[in-house]
Amino acid sequence: QVQLVESGGGLVQPGGSLRLSCAASGSSSSINHMGWYRQAPGKERELVALITSSWTNYADSVKGRFTISRDNAKNMMYLQMNSLKPEDTAVYYCNAVIVGLPTRTYWGQGTQVTVSS
């Protein structure tokens, strides 16, 4: 089992920055890859960024503005969000995947990010 807890959300003006954190506990050493997803009101949950031991990947809508990183020693993952736009407003979820038979997926409870003037 893996437990994920997000923090760092809040209200920010357009053009501002926020840093989200995700703390992993439990069998965190078995995690193969992690990611950030978001869900805006009335919309489906969408991928924001993924990170493995060797690569990162971003949604086109956040490329050049968001940076995902991971500190394995601290069992932490981060999402640095710069140049925030109103359309970035959503609940952001931390995700972890342990590949195996079966593959197991874990989610955090989410943290609200609101971009508004």
N, C-alpha and C positions, 0 to 999 in steps of 0.2 A: 504493500500500500504506500501511496505517496500523498502527502497533504500539501496543498498549495495555498498561500495567503498573499494576496495582493495588497499594496498600499501605494500612496502617492498621488491618488486622484484628487480632483478639486475643480474650482472655477478659475479660469484664466482668460485674459483678453486675447482677441485675435492677434497673432504675431508673437505671442508669448511662448514660454517653454514649461514643460513639466517632465519629471522623471518618475516613472512607475517602477516599483520593485515587486518581485515575487520571491517569497521565501519558501523553499522546498524542505520537507522533512519526511522521515520514514525511509523508504528504500530509494532515496534520491540518487545514490551512487549507481543505480541500475538504469537511470534515465538515459535514453538514446538521443532524443531531441526534445526541445522545448520551443514554445512559441507564444505569441500574443495574438489574441483575436478580439474583435469588438462587435458590439451589437447596438445599433441605433434604434430608437423607437419605431416600430412598424417595419423594421427591416430584418433580414436574416443575419445571423452571425457570420462574420467574414474574417478571413486571415489578414493579419497586419504584418507580422514578421515571424520568421522561423530561424532557429539557430541549432547547428549540430557542432560536433567537435572540429569540423573542417570547413563549413560554409554557413553563410547566412542568406536569407532571401526575404524580399520585401514586396508588399503589394505596390502596384504602380502608383497608387494615390499617395503613398507616403515616402517613396524613394527620394533620397536627398534631404529629407526633413527628419526622419526617425532613424534611430540607431539602436539595434538590439545587441545586448552583451550578456555574458554569463560569467560568474565567478564560482567555479566548481569548489574551491576551497571553503567558501562561505555558503554554499548551496543556495546561491542567489542568482536571479536573472533580472535584467533591467531593460527598460525601454525609455531612451532619451527622446523626447518629442520636442522639436523646435518648429518655429514658424507655424504655430497651430492655427487652424482654420475652423470656422463654425461647423463645417461638415465633419470635423474630427470628433464632434460631440457624440459620446456613446458610453456604454459600459464596457470596460476593457477586462478581458479574462486571460489569466495565465493558463497555459496548457503544457502538459508533460506526457510523453509517450515512452513506454517501455516495449520494445519490439520483442516478440516471442510467440510462443504458442500457448495461450492466445496473446495477441498484442493488447496491452492495457493502456487506456487513455484516462488522464486525470485532469480535473478542472478546479480552478479556484472559484471563490464566491463572486468575484468581480469588483471593480472599483470604478466609480463614475468620474468621467472627464467631461466637463462642460466648457465650451469655448464660446464666450459671449462678451459683448461690450456692455 
